[in-house]
Amino acid sequence: MARLWRNRWLETSSQELSVTQRLQDLERVGAPVKFSMEQVIELFALACSPPDEYGRPISHWTPRELADEIIKQGIIESISVRHVGRLLEEAELKPHAYSLLVNPPL
């Protein structure tokens, strides 16, 4: 790995580039982003709202319920339960604890 960066540094030494530009990582090939930021924000908004507003007979959202509801609303065509869980975890959202935040115990 060090060889890669050293060679890249040496290859760009003759060019008029800043240190940041010389050490810039190359574009990586990979799968395109599947969900837009708007769709993810819609998911987060849904996770922060009470399930009974959507006719769900549950006390708190689970990743499975969120995935079902967001697909039902047509916001996202398909999404795995695990991916919903990862997105919530990444955003540090805990829909199961939402009611405690709104109505803290006395």
LUMPAMAR-749601 format. One record per atom (N, C-alpha, C): x, y, z; atom name; residue number from 0; residue in three letters. Coordinates in Angstrom, 1 decimal, always signed. Layout:
<atoms>
+--------+--------+--------+------+-----+-----+
|   east |  north |     up | atom |   n | res |
+--------+--------+--------+------+-----+-----+
|      X |      Y |      Z |   CA | NUM | ALA |
...
+--------+--------+--------+------+-----+-----+
</atoms>
This chain:
<atoms>
+--------+--------+--------+------+-----+-----+
|   east |  north |     up | atom |   n | res |
+--------+--------+--------+------+-----+-----+
|   +0.8 |   -1.2 |   +0.0 |    N |   0 | MET |
|   +0.0 |   +0.0 |   +0.0 |   CA |   0 | MET |
|   +0.9 |   +1.2 |   +0.0 |    C |   0 | MET |
|   +1.9 |   +1.2 |   +0.8 |    N |   1 | ALA |
|   +2.8 |   +2.4 |   +0.8 |   CA |   1 | ALA |
|   +3.5 |   +2.6 |   -0.5 |    C |   1 | ALA |
|   +3.7 |   +1.6 |   -1.2 |    N |   2 | ARG |
|   +4.3 |   +1.7 |   -2.6 |   CA |   2 | ARG |
|   +3.4 |   +2.4 |   -3.5 |    C |   2 | ARG |
|   +2.1 |   +2.1 |   -3.5 |    N |   3 | LEU |
|   +1.2 |   +2.8 |   -4.3 |   CA |   3 | LEU |
|   +1.2 |   +4.3 |   -4.1 |    C |   3 | LEU |
|   +1.2 |   +4.7 |   -2.8 |    N |   4 | TRP |
|   +1.2 |   +6.2 |   -2.5 |   CA |   4 | TRP |
|   +2.5 |   +6.8 |   -2.9 |    C |   4 | TRP |
|   +3.6 |   +6.1 |   -2.6 |    N |   5 | ARG |
|   +4.9 |   +6.7 |   -3.0 |   CA |   5 | ARG |
|   +5.0 |   +6.8 |   -4.5 |    C |   5 | ARG |
|   +4.6 |   +5.9 |   -5.2 |    N |   6 | ASN |
|   +4.7 |   +5.9 |   -6.7 |   CA |   6 | ASN |
|   +3.8 |   +7.1 |   -7.2 |    C |   6 | ASN |
|   +2.6 |   +7.2 |   -6.6 |    N |   7 | ARG |
|   +1.7 |   +8.3 |   -7.0 |   CA |   7 | ARG |
|   +2.3 |   +9.6 |   -6.7 |    C |   7 | ARG |
|   +3.0 |   +9.7 |   -5.6 |    N |   8 | TRP |
|   +3.6 |  +11.0 |   -5.2 |   CA |   8 | TRP |
|   +4.7 |  +11.3 |   -6.2 |    C |   8 | TRP |
|   +5.5 |  +10.3 |   -6.6 |    N |   9 | LEU |
|   +6.6 |  +10.5 |   -7.5 |   CA |   9 | LEU |
|   +6.1 |  +10.9 |   -8.9 |    C |   9 | LEU |
|   +5.1 |  +10.2 |   -9.3 |    N |  10 | GLU |
|   +4.5 |  +10.4 |  -10.7 |   CA |  10 | GLU |
|   +4.0 |  +11.9 |  -10.8 |    C |  10 | GLU |
|   +3.5 |  +12.5 |   -9.7 |    N |  11 | THR |
|   +2.9 |  +13.8 |   -9.8 |   CA |  11 | THR |
|   +3.8 |  +14.9 |   -9.4 |    C |  11 | THR |
|   +5.1 |  +14.5 |   -9.1 |    N |  12 | SER |
|   +6.0 |  +15.5 |   -8.6 |   CA |  12 | SER |
|   +6.4 |  +16.6 |   -9.6 |    C |  12 | SER |
|   +6.3 |  +16.3 |  -10.9 |    N |  13 | SER |
|   +6.6 |  +17.3 |  -11.9 |   CA |  13 | SER |
|   +5.4 |  +18.2 |  -12.2 |    C |  13 | SER |
|   +4.3 |  +17.9 |  -11.7 |    N |  14 | GLN |
|   +3.1 |  +18.7 |  -12.0 |   CA |  14 | GLN |
|   +2.9 |  +19.8 |  -10.9 |    C |  14 | GLN |
|   +2.3 |  +20.9 |  -11.3 |    N |  15 | GLU |
|   +2.0 |  +22.0 |  -10.3 |   CA |  15 | GLU |
|   +0.7 |  +21.7 |   -9.5 |    C |  15 | GLU |
|   +0.8 |  +20.8 |   -8.6 |    N |  16 | LEU |
|   -0.3 |  +20.4 |   -7.8 |   CA |  16 | LEU |
|   +0.0 |  +20.6 |   -6.3 |    C |  16 | LEU |
|   -1.1 |  +20.9 |   -5.5 |    N |  17 | SER |
|   -0.9 |  +21.0 |   -4.1 |   CA |  17 | SER |
|   -0.8 |  +19.6 |   -3.5 |    C |  17 | SER |
|   -0.3 |  +19.6 |   -2.2 |    N |  18 | VAL |
|   -0.2 |  +18.3 |   -1.6 |   CA |  18 | VAL |
|   -1.5 |  +17.5 |   -1.5 |    C |  18 | VAL |
|   -2.6 |  +18.2 |   -1.3 |    N |  19 | THR |
|   -3.9 |  +17.6 |   -1.2 |   CA |  19 | THR |
|   -4.2 |  +17.0 |   -2.6 |    C |  19 | THR |
|   -4.0 |  +17.7 |   -3.6 |    N |  20 | GLN |
|   -4.3 |  +17.2 |   -5.0 |   CA |  20 | GLN |
|   -3.4 |  +16.0 |   -5.3 |    C |  20 | GLN |
|   -2.1 |  +16.0 |   -4.9 |    N |  21 | ARG |
|   -1.2 |  +14.9 |   -5.2 |   CA |  21 | ARG |
|   -1.6 |  +13.7 |   -4.4 |    C |  21 | ARG |
|   -2.2 |  +13.8 |   -3.3 |    N |  22 | LEU |
|   -2.6 |  +12.7 |   -2.5 |   CA |  22 | LEU |
|   -4.1 |  +12.3 |   -2.6 |    C |  22 | LEU |
|   -4.8 |  +13.0 |   -3.5 |    N |  23 | GLN |
|   -6.2 |  +12.7 |   -3.8 |   CA |  23 | GLN |
|   -6.3 |  +11.3 |   -4.2 |    C |  23 | GLN |
|   -7.3 |  +10.6 |   -3.6 |    N |  24 | ASP |
|   -7.5 |   +9.2 |   -4.0 |   CA |  24 | ASP |
|   -8.2 |   +9.2 |   -5.4 |    C |  24 | ASP |
|   -8.0 |   +8.2 |   -6.2 |    N |  25 | LEU |
|   -8.6 |   +8.1 |   -7.5 |   CA |  25 | LEU |
|  -10.1 |   +7.7 |   -7.3 |    C |  25 | LEU |
|  -10.9 |   +8.0 |   -8.3 |    N |  26 | GLU |
|  -12.3 |   +7.6 |   -8.3 |   CA |  26 | GLU |
|  -12.4 |   +6.0 |   -8.3 |    C |  26 | GLU |
|  -13.3 |   +5.6 |   -7.5 |    N |  27 | ARG |
|  -13.5 |   +4.1 |   -7.4 |   CA |  27 | ARG |
|  -14.7 |   +3.7 |   -8.2 |    C |  27 | ARG |
|  -14.6 |   +2.5 |   -8.7 |    N |  28 | VAL |
|  -15.7 |   +1.9 |   -9.5 |   CA |  28 | VAL |
|  -16.5 |   +1.1 |   -8.5 |    C |  28 | VAL |
|  -17.8 |   +1.2 |   -8.6 |    N |  29 | GLY |
|  -18.7 |   +0.5 |   -7.7 |   CA |  29 | GLY |
|  -20.1 |   +0.7 |   -8.1 |    C |  29 | GLY |
|  -21.0 |   +0.2 |   -7.3 |    N |  30 | ALA |
|  -22.4 |   +0.3 |   -7.6 |   CA |  30 | ALA |
|  -22.9 |   +1.7 |   -7.4 |    C |  30 | ALA |
|  -23.7 |   +2.2 |   -8.3 |    N |  31 | PRO |
|  -24.2 |   +3.6 |   -8.1 |   CA |  31 | PRO |
|  -25.1 |   +3.6 |   -6.8 |    C |  31 | PRO |
|  -25.3 |   +4.8 |   -6.3 |    N |  32 | VAL |
|  -26.2 |   +5.0 |   -5.2 |   CA |  32 | VAL |
|  -27.6 |   +4.6 |   -5.5 |    C |  32 | VAL |
|  -28.2 |   +3.8 |   -4.7 |    N |  33 | LYS |
|  -29.5 |   +3.2 |   -5.0 |   CA |  33 | LYS |
|  -30.6 |   +4.1 |   -4.5 |    C |  33 | LYS |
|  -30.4 |   +4.9 |   -3.4 |    N |  34 | PHE |
|  -31.5 |   +5.7 |   -2.9 |   CA |  34 | PHE |
|  -31.0 |   +7.2 |   -2.9 |    C |  34 | PHE |
|  -31.9 |   +8.1 |   -3.2 |    N |  35 | SER |
|  -31.5 |   +9.5 |   -3.2 |   CA |  35 | SER |
|  -31.6 |  +10.0 |   -1.7 |    C |  35 | SER |
|  -31.0 |  +11.1 |   -1.5 |    N |  36 | MET |
|  -31.0 |  +11.7 |   -0.1 |   CA |  36 | MET |
|  -32.4 |  +12.0 |   +0.3 |    C |  36 | MET |
|  -33.2 |  +12.4 |   -0.6 |    N |  37 | GLU |
|  -34.6 |  +12.8 |   -0.3 |   CA |  37 | GLU |
|  -35.4 |  +11.5 |   +0.2 |    C |  37 | GLU |
|  -35.1 |  +10.4 |   -0.5 |    N |  38 | GLN |
|  -35.7 |   +9.1 |   +0.0 |   CA |  38 | GLN |
|  -35.3 |   +8.7 |   +1.4 |    C |  38 | GLN |
|  -34.0 |   +8.9 |   +1.6 |    N |  39 | VAL |
|  -33.5 |   +8.5 |   +3.0 |   CA |  39 | VAL |
|  -34.0 |   +9.4 |   +4.0 |    C |  39 | VAL |
|  -34.2 |  +10.7 |   +3.7 |    N |  40 | ILE |
|  -34.7 |  +11.7 |   +4.7 |   CA |  40 | ILE |
|  -36.2 |  +11.4 |   +4.9 |    C |  40 | ILE |
|  -36.9 |  +10.9 |   +3.9 |    N |  41 | GLU |
|  -38.3 |  +10.5 |   +4.1 |   CA |  41 | GLU |
|  -38.4 |   +9.3 |   +5.0 |    C |  41 | GLU |
|  -37.5 |   +8.4 |   +4.9 |    N |  42 | LEU |
|  -37.4 |   +7.2 |   +5.8 |   CA |  42 | LEU |
|  -37.2 |   +7.7 |   +7.2 |    C |  42 | LEU |
|  -36.2 |   +8.6 |   +7.4 |    N |  43 | PHE |
|  -36.0 |   +9.1 |   +8.7 |   CA |  43 | PHE |
|  -37.2 |   +9.9 |   +9.3 |    C |  43 | PHE |
|  -37.9 |  +10.6 |   +8.5 |    N |  44 | ALA |
|  -39.1 |  +11.3 |   +9.0 |   CA |  44 | ALA |
|  -40.1 |  +10.3 |   +9.4 |    C |  44 | ALA |
|  -40.3 |   +9.3 |   +8.6 |    N |  45 | LEU |
|  -41.2 |   +8.2 |   +8.9 |   CA |  45 | LEU |
|  -40.9 |   +7.6 |  +10.2 |    C |  45 | LEU |
|  -39.6 |   +7.3 |  +10.4 |    N |  46 | ALA |
|  -39.1 |   +6.6 |  +11.7 |   CA |  46 | ALA |
|  -39.3 |   +7.5 |  +12.9 |    C |  46 | ALA |
|  -39.4 |   +8.8 |  +12.7 |    N |  47 | CYS |
|  -39.6 |   +9.7 |  +13.8 |   CA |  47 | CYS |
|  -41.1 |  +10.1 |  +14.1 |    C |  47 | CYS |
|  -41.9 |   +9.5 |  +13.3 |    N |  48 | SER |
|  -43.4 |   +9.8 |  +13.5 |   CA |  48 | SER |
|  -44.0 |   +8.6 |  +14.2 |    C |  48 | SER |
|  -45.1 |   +8.8 |  +14.9 |    N |  49 | PRO |
|  -45.8 |   +7.7 |  +15.5 |   CA |  49 | PRO |
|  -46.4 |   +6.7 |  +14.5 |    C |  49 | PRO |
|  -46.3 |   +5.4 |  +14.7 |    N |  50 | PRO |
|  -46.8 |   +4.4 |  +13.7 |   CA |  50 | PRO |
|  -48.3 |   +4.5 |  +13.6 |    C |  50 | PRO |
|  -49.1 |   +4.9 |  +14.6 |    N |  51 | ASP |
|  -50.5 |   +4.9 |  +14.5 |   CA |  51 | ASP |
|  -51.0 |   +6.0 |  +13.6 |    C |  51 | ASP |
|  -50.2 |   +7.0 |  +13.2 |    N |  52 | GLU |
|  -50.5 |   +7.9 |  +12.2 |   CA |  52 | GLU |
|  -50.7 |   +7.3 |  +10.8 |    C |  52 | GLU |
|  -50.1 |   +6.1 |  +10.7 |    N |  53 | TYR |
|  -50.1 |   +5.4 |   +9.4 |   CA |  53 | TYR |
|  -51.0 |   +4.1 |   +9.5 |    C |  53 | TYR |
|  -51.8 |   +4.1 |  +10.5 |    N |  54 | GLY |
|  -52.6 |   +2.9 |  +10.7 |   CA |  54 | GLY |
|  -51.9 |   +1.6 |  +11.1 |    C |  54 | GLY |
|  -50.8 |   +1.8 |  +11.7 |    N |  55 | ARG |
|  -50.0 |   +0.6 |  +12.1 |   CA |  55 | ARG |
|  -50.4 |   +0.3 |  +13.6 |    C |  55 | ARG |
|  -50.8 |   -0.9 |  +13.9 |    N |  56 | PRO |
|  -51.2 |   -1.2 |  +15.3 |   CA |  56 | PRO |
|  -50.0 |   -1.7 |  +16.1 |    C |  56 | PRO |
|  -48.9 |   -0.9 |  +16.1 |    N |  57 | ILE |
|  -47.7 |   -1.2 |  +16.8 |   CA |  57 | ILE |
|  -47.4 |   +0.0 |  +17.7 |    C |  57 | ILE |
|  -46.6 |   -0.2 |  +18.7 |    N |  58 | SER |
|  -46.2 |   +0.9 |  +19.6 |   CA |  58 | SER |
|  -44.9 |   +1.6 |  +19.1 |    C |  58 | SER |
|  -44.1 |   +0.9 |  +18.4 |    N |  59 | HIS |
|  -42.9 |   +1.6 |  +17.8 |   CA |  59 | HIS |
|  -42.5 |   +0.9 |  +16.5 |    C |  59 | HIS |
|  -41.7 |   +1.7 |  +15.7 |    N |  60 | TRP |
|  -41.3 |   +1.2 |  +14.4 |   CA |  60 | TRP |
|  -40.2 |   +0.2 |  +14.6 |    C |  60 | TRP |
|  -40.2 |   -0.8 |  +13.8 |    N |  61 | THR |
|  -39.1 |   -1.8 |  +13.6 |   CA |  61 | THR |
|  -38.6 |   -1.6 |  +12.2 |    C |  61 | THR |
|  -37.4 |   -2.0 |  +11.9 |    N |  62 | PRO |
|  -36.9 |   -1.9 |  +10.5 |   CA |  62 | PRO |
|  -37.9 |   -2.6 |   +9.5 |    C |  62 | PRO |
|  -38.5 |   -3.7 |   +9.9 |    N |  63 | ARG |
|  -39.4 |   -4.4 |   +9.0 |   CA |  63 | ARG |
|  -40.6 |   -3.6 |   +8.7 |    C |  63 | ARG |
|  -41.2 |   -3.0 |   +9.8 |    N |  64 | GLU |
|  -42.4 |   -2.2 |   +9.6 |   CA |  64 | GLU |
|  -42.1 |   -0.9 |   +8.8 |    C |  64 | GLU |
|  -40.9 |   -0.3 |   +9.0 |    N |  65 | LEU |
|  -40.5 |   +0.9 |   +8.2 |   CA |  65 | LEU |
|  -40.3 |   +0.5 |   +6.8 |    C |  65 | LEU |
|  -39.7 |   -0.6 |   +6.5 |    N |  66 | ALA |
|  -39.5 |   -1.0 |   +5.1 |   CA |  66 | ALA |
|  -40.8 |   -1.2 |   +4.4 |    C |  66 | ALA |
|  -41.8 |   -1.9 |   +5.1 |    N |  67 | ASP |
|  -43.1 |   -2.2 |   +4.5 |   CA |  67 | ASP |
|  -43.8 |   -0.9 |   +4.3 |    C |  67 | ASP |
|  -43.8 |   +0.1 |   +5.2 |    N |  68 | GLU |
|  -44.5 |   +1.3 |   +5.1 |   CA |  68 | GLU |
|  -43.9 |   +2.2 |   +4.0 |    C |  68 | GLU |
|  -42.6 |   +2.3 |   +3.9 |    N |  69 | ILE |
|  -42.0 |   +3.2 |   +2.9 |   CA |  69 | ILE |
|  -42.2 |   +2.6 |   +1.5 |    C |  69 | ILE |
|  -42.3 |   +1.3 |   +1.3 |    N |  70 | ILE |
|  -42.6 |   +0.7 |   +0.1 |   CA |  70 | ILE |
|  -44.1 |   +0.9 |   -0.3 |    C |  70 | ILE |
|  -45.0 |   +0.8 |   +0.8 |    N |  71 | LYS |
|  -46.4 |   +1.0 |   +0.6 |   CA |  71 | LYS |
|  -46.7 |   +2.4 |   +0.1 |    C |  71 | LYS |
|  -46.0 |   +3.4 |   +0.7 |    N |  72 | GLN |
|  -46.2 |   +4.8 |   +0.3 |   CA |  72 | GLN |
|  -45.6 |   +5.1 |   -1.1 |    C |  72 | GLN |
|  -44.8 |   +4.2 |   -1.6 |    N |  73 | GLY |
|  -44.2 |   +4.5 |   -2.9 |   CA |  73 | GLY |
|  -43.0 |   +5.4 |   -2.9 |    C |  73 | GLY |
|  -42.4 |   +5.6 |   -1.8 |    N |  74 | ILE |
|  -41.3 |   +6.5 |   -1.7 |   CA |  74 | ILE |
|  -40.0 |   +5.7 |   -2.2 |    C |  74 | ILE |
|  -40.0 |   +4.4 |   -1.9 |    N |  75 | ILE |
|  -38.9 |   +3.6 |   -2.4 |   CA |  75 | ILE |
|  -39.5 |   +2.3 |   -3.0 |    C |  75 | ILE |
|  -39.0 |   +1.9 |   -4.1 |    N |  76 | GLU |
|  -39.6 |   +0.8 |   -4.8 |   CA |  76 | GLU |
|  -39.3 |   -0.5 |   -4.0 |    C |  76 | GLU |
|  -38.1 |   -0.7 |   -3.5 |    N |  77 | SER |
|  -37.8 |   -1.9 |   -2.7 |   CA |  77 | SER |
|  -36.6 |   -1.6 |   -1.9 |    C |  77 | SER |
|  -36.6 |   -2.1 |   -0.6 |    N |  78 | ILE |
|  -35.5 |   -1.9 |   +0.3 |   CA |  78 | ILE |
|  -35.5 |   -3.1 |   +1.3 |    C |  78 | ILE |
|  -34.3 |   -3.6 |   +1.6 |    N |  79 | SER |
|  -34.2 |   -4.7 |   +2.5 |   CA |  79 | SER |
|  -34.4 |   -4.2 |   +4.0 |    C |  79 | SER |
|  -34.9 |   -5.1 |   +4.8 |    N |  80 | VAL |
|  -35.0 |   -4.7 |   +6.2 |   CA |  80 | VAL |
|  -33.7 |   -4.4 |   +6.8 |    C |  80 | VAL |
|  -32.7 |   -5.2 |   +6.4 |    N |  81 | ARG |
|  -31.3 |   -4.9 |   +7.0 |   CA |  81 | ARG |
|  -30.8 |   -3.6 |   +6.6 |    C |  81 | ARG |
|  -31.1 |   -3.2 |   +5.3 |    N |  82 | HIS |
|  -30.6 |   -1.9 |   +4.9 |   CA |  82 | HIS |
|  -31.3 |   -0.7 |   +5.7 |    C |  82 | HIS |
|  -32.6 |   -0.9 |   +5.9 |    N |  83 | VAL |
|  -33.3 |   +0.1 |   +6.8 |   CA |  83 | VAL |
|  -32.6 |   +0.2 |   +8.1 |    C |  83 | VAL |
|  -32.3 |   -1.0 |   +8.7 |    N |  84 | GLY |
|  -31.6 |   -1.0 |  +10.0 |   CA |  84 | GLY |
|  -30.2 |   -0.3 |   +9.9 |    C |  84 | GLY |
|  -29.5 |   -0.5 |   +8.9 |    N |  85 | ARG |
|  -28.2 |   +0.1 |   +8.7 |   CA |  85 | ARG |
|  -28.3 |   +1.6 |   +8.6 |    C |  85 | ARG |
|  -29.3 |   +2.1 |   +7.8 |    N |  86 | LEU |
|  -29.5 |   +3.5 |   +7.7 |   CA |  86 | LEU |
|  -29.8 |   +4.2 |   +9.0 |    C |  86 | LEU |
|  -30.7 |   +3.5 |   +9.7 |    N |  87 | LEU |
|  -31.1 |   +4.1 |  +11.0 |   CA |  87 | LEU |
|  -29.9 |   +4.1 |  +12.0 |    C |  87 | LEU |
|  -29.1 |   +3.0 |  +12.0 |    N |  88 | GLU |
|  -28.0 |   +2.9 |  +12.8 |   CA |  88 | GLU |
|  -26.9 |   +4.0 |  +12.5 |    C |  88 | GLU |
|  -26.7 |   +4.2 |  +11.2 |    N |  89 | GLU |
|  -25.8 |   +5.2 |  +10.7 |   CA |  89 | GLU |
|  -26.2 |   +6.6 |  +11.2 |    C |  89 | GLU |
|  -27.5 |   +6.8 |  +11.2 |    N |  90 | ALA |
|  -28.0 |   +8.2 |  +11.5 |   CA |  90 | ALA |
|  -28.2 |   +8.3 |  +13.1 |    C |  90 | ALA |
|  -27.9 |   +7.2 |  +13.7 |    N |  91 | GLU |
|  -28.1 |   +7.1 |  +15.2 |   CA |  91 | GLU |
|  -29.6 |   +7.4 |  +15.6 |    C |  91 | GLU |
|  -30.5 |   +6.9 |  +14.8 |    N |  92 | LEU |
|  -32.0 |   +7.0 |  +15.0 |   CA |  92 | LEU |
|  -32.4 |   +5.7 |  +15.7 |    C |  92 | LEU |
|  -33.2 |   +5.8 |  +16.7 |    N |  93 | LYS |
|  -33.7 |   +4.7 |  +17.5 |   CA |  93 | LYS |
|  -35.2 |   +4.8 |  +17.6 |    C |  93 | LYS |
|  -36.0 |   +4.4 |  +16.6 |    N |  94 | PRO |
|  -37.4 |   +4.6 |  +16.6 |   CA |  94 | PRO |
|  -38.1 |   +3.9 |  +17.8 |    C |  94 | PRO |
|  -37.5 |   +2.8 |  +18.3 |    N |  95 | HIS |
|  -38.1 |   +2.1 |  +19.4 |   CA |  95 | HIS |
|  -38.0 |   +3.0 |  +20.7 |    C |  95 | HIS |
|  -37.2 |   +4.0 |  +20.7 |    N |  96 | ALA |
|  -37.0 |   +4.8 |  +21.9 |   CA |  96 | ALA |
|  -37.7 |   +6.2 |  +21.7 |    C |  96 | ALA |
|  -38.4 |   +6.4 |  +20.6 |    N |  97 | TYR |
|  -38.9 |   +7.7 |  +20.2 |   CA |  97 | TYR |
|  -40.0 |   +8.1 |  +21.3 |    C |  97 | TYR |
|  -40.8 |   +7.2 |  +21.7 |    N |  98 | SER |
|  -41.9 |   +7.7 |  +22.7 |   CA |  98 | SER |
|  -41.3 |   +8.2 |  +24.0 |    C |  98 | SER |
|  -40.1 |   +7.7 |  +24.4 |    N |  99 | LEU |
|  -39.5 |   +8.1 |  +25.6 |   CA |  99 | LEU |
|  -38.9 |   +9.6 |  +25.4 |    C |  99 | LEU |
|  -38.5 |   +9.9 |  +24.2 |    N | 100 | LEU |
|  -38.0 |  +11.2 |  +23.9 |   CA | 100 | LEU |
|  -39.2 |  +12.2 |  +23.9 |    C | 100 | LEU |
|  -40.3 |  +11.9 |  +23.4 |    N | 101 | VAL |
|  -41.4 |  +12.8 |  +23.3 |   CA | 101 | VAL |
|  -42.1 |  +12.9 |  +24.7 |    C | 101 | VAL |
|  -42.3 |  +11.8 |  +25.3 |    N | 102 | ASN |
|  -43.0 |  +11.8 |  +26.6 |   CA | 102 | ASN |
|  -42.0 |  +11.1 |  +27.7 |    C | 102 | ASN |
|  -41.1 |  +11.8 |  +28.2 |    N | 103 | PRO |
|  -40.1 |  +11.2 |  +29.1 |   CA | 103 | PRO |
|  -40.9 |  +10.8 |  +30.4 |    C | 103 | PRO |
|  -40.4 |   +9.7 |  +31.0 |    N | 104 | PRO |
|  -41.1 |   +9.3 |  +32.3 |   CA | 104 | PRO |
|  -40.8 |  +10.3 |  +33.4 |    C | 104 | PRO |
|  -41.8 |  +10.5 |  +34.3 |    N | 105 | LEU |
|  -41.7 |  +11.4 |  +35.4 |   CA | 105 | LEU |
|  -40.9 |  +10.9 |  +36.5 |    C | 105 | LEU |
+--------+--------+--------+------+-----+-----+
</atoms>
